[in-house]
Amino acid sequence: MRHESVSQAEATARAKELFERVQIPSPERRLAAYPHELSGGMRQRAMIALALCCRPALLLADEPTTALDATVQMQILLLLRRLQSELGLGIVFVTHDIGVAVEIADRLAIMYAGQIVESGPVRDILRDPRHPYTQGLLASTLRKGERGRRLAAIPGAPPDIAALPPGCPFAPRCPKAEPACAAAFPPTVRPSPDREVACRRAEPVQALPG
């Protein structure tokens, strides 16, 4: 009503339509319910409907599957992919779960200490990670058929975001670090035309300005 200057009846009809689109059963009854009367999965669907109500071109989904069980998590991911296809949405999906990112994303941007350290198509990064943090992140992820194998761990601890070192923030934990890494933040290079890596050890095809 505030953003599109519609009547209450029109707004209610739009809300019902959105609840149906995100597959909430008995939408009329759910519209009259309090949040605590809905399950976690239905609350998440209601939030997605709320985010879609003004027909955005870009949806920012920040940890939308946190605290959901595996079945509901997959339902939410499938719902987002369907909405992306039907509505032509762009989705920025923020998550700490690399497995979830692989299910939803076409491209990945790996962040460390508030900086993007590597980006590119999902398949390329999974097959050939170039940044040492990405390599460590993937090595510490449990994979099917690897039961009994000891998971790799990245040594050390993340830096204080309020007092970052002058160089690469990952340098103190990086097995490939060299003295130059601690002196200045590394340049961003392109190991392939659609990949970007902020690491001195990445093999560049084209250095990016700035």
N, C-alpha and C positions, 0 to 999 in steps of 0.2 A: 504493500500500500504506500509506503514511504518513497520507494524508488521509482515506481511506475504509475503512481497516482490512479490506482484502480479502486473500485469499491470493495467493501468487506466481502460481499458475496463473490465477486470475481477473484479476490485473493484466496478465499476458502476453496473455490473450485480449482484454482491453480495449485494450491497445496495438496489437494486430494489427487490431482493428476500426477504430481511429482512423487507422492507416496506410492502410487501405482507403478510409476516408472522404475522406482528403486525396489519394487517387489515387496512392499510391506503389506501383509494381509489385513483385511478389514480396515481399509484406510480411513473411513469415516469415524470408526470407533477409536482408532489410534490417534487421530487428530485431537480428540477430546481427552486423551490420556496424559497423565503426568510422566515425566521422564523415568521416575523410579518404577513405573508400571510396565516399562518396556525392557526386553532383554538387551544384553550388550550389543548383539548383532543388529537388532532393530534400532537401537539408539544411534549406531554408526550409520545405518541406512538413512535415518532421519536427518543426520548431520550432512550427509551427501546431498539429500534433497534440498536442504537449506542452502548449501553452497551453489546449487544449480538454479535457484529460484529466479535469479535475474539474468539467466542465459549467458554465463561467462564464456569467453573464448579460451581462457586458461584456468585450470583448476590446480591449486596448490594443496596436495594431500600430505600432511605432515604426520608421519607415523599412524596412518589410519587403521592399521590392524593390531596395534599394541593391545595387550591384555585380552585378545580374543583367542578362543581355542582354534586348533588347526582347521577344523571343518568350516567354521564361520569365517576364518581368515581367508580361505580359498574362495568362499562365496563372495566376499567383499571384493577380492581381486578380480574375479570373473565379472562382477557387476561393473567395476570401473572400466574394464576393457570393453564391455558391451556399450557402456555409455560413451566412451571415447569414440567408438566406431559409429554409433548412431547420431551423435551430436557434433562430430568433428572437433572434439575437445583436444586441446593440448593439456597434458598433465605433467606437473613437476611432482614427483613422488619422493618424499624424504623418508629414509628408513635406515636403521642400523642392521637390518637383516638382509644379507646379500642374496639369500635364496628368494626372498620376496621381491627384491629389485629385479632379479632375472626373470621372474614370472610376469612382471608388469611393464618393464622398460624396453625401449628400442636402443637407447643410449645410456651409458653410465657416466656419472661424474663422481670420482672418489675424492672425498675431502679429508684433510688432516689439519687440525689446529686452525680451523676456519678458512683454509685455503684449498682450492681445487688443485690436486696434485696430478690427476690423470683423468682424461675423458676420451670417450670414443664409443663405437658400437659395442653392444653387450657381448656378442660372440667374439669379437677381436680381443677385448680385454680379458675374457675368461680363458681364451686359448693362449694369449701371449701378453700377460701383464708386464708393463715396463717399469713402473715405479716400484722401488723397494717396499713401500708401505702396501701397495696393492698386492704385491707378491706375498707379503707376510699375512695380509688379511685373508687371501684365498687359501693359503697353506694352513691357516688355523680354523678353516671351516670344515665341518664334518661332511663327508661324502658317502654316498651309497657304496657298499661293498668294501669299506675300509674299517670295519669293526675290529677292534683290537690294536689298531695302530695309534701310537701316541701322537696327539695333535701338536703341531708346531706352535710356538708362542713367540710373540714379539717381545723382546726384553725391554726392561725399563718402564717408564710411565709417561703419559702425555704431558706436554709442557703446560705451564700456567699461561692461559690465553691473555691475561692482563700484563704479562711480562715475557713476551716471546723473545727468543734469542735473535740476533741480527741476521743470521744465516737461515739455512733450511731448518724449519722446526723439527723435522724428523731426523736430522743429522745425529743427535746423541743416541738414537736407538737403531741407526741404520748400519747394517753390516758392510755396506759399500761406501761409506762416507770417506771423504778425503778432506784435507785441510781447507780447501776452497769452499767446501760446503758450509762450514761454520762461519765464514766471513761475509757472505752475501746470499740473498735468496737466489736460487738457481733460475736461469732463463727458461722460458717455456719453449719447447721444441716440438717438432712434428716428426715422429718416427715413421708415419705414413700420412697420406693426405687428409684422412679424417680422424686422426689421433693427435692428442696434445698431452705432453708430459712435462711437468716441472721438475726436472732432474738433470744434473750434469752428466750422469752416467747413461742417459738415454741416447740412442743413436739418432741424431737429427737428420731429417730430409730438408726441413726449412725452419730456420729460427724465426720466432714471432717477435715483433717489436714490443718494447716496454715490458 
